[in-house]
């Protein structure tokens, strides 16, 4: 029997060598026919810790590795473009402080 292959987005990378990947899907409501957005959550083994939050990844089914992990990372389809705002603001603040110190030294 062939192994299932899926593509999803990494939602959590806080665990070592593990990722939580969400696979979005659309479902019709049985009675009203409205299209509903649902998601499937898969816990994925990432041996080299190479994927991060927001990355689109391709995963494949594998034998159970732990209580929840039944998928393995194949490749990263697209890297995330999410910017860490806290780090960006801290960098801007340090640049502003350096400029202020340089201006105070000249005066």
ZIKAFEN-V543652 format. One record per residue. RES is the residue in one letter. SS is DSSP state (helix for helix, strand for strand, loop for the rest). Layout:
BEGIN
res = [RES RES]
ss = [SS SS]
END
This chain:
BEGIN
res = [X X X X X X X X X X X X X X X X X X X X X X X X X X X X X X X X X X X X X X X X X X X X X X X X X X X X X X X X X X X X X X X X X X X X X X X X X X X X X X X X X X X X X X X X X X X X X X X X X X X X X X X X X X X]
ss = [loop loop loop loop strand strand strand strand strand strand strand strand loop loop loop loop loop strand strand strand strand strand strand strand strand strand strand strand loop loop loop loop loop loop strand strand strand strand strand strand strand strand strand strand strand loop loop loop loop loop loop loop loop loop loop strand strand strand strand strand strand loop loop loop loop loop loop loop loop loop strand strand strand strand strand strand strand strand loop loop loop loop loop loop helix helix helix helix helix helix helix helix helix helix helix helix helix helix helix helix helix helix helix helix helix helix loop]
END
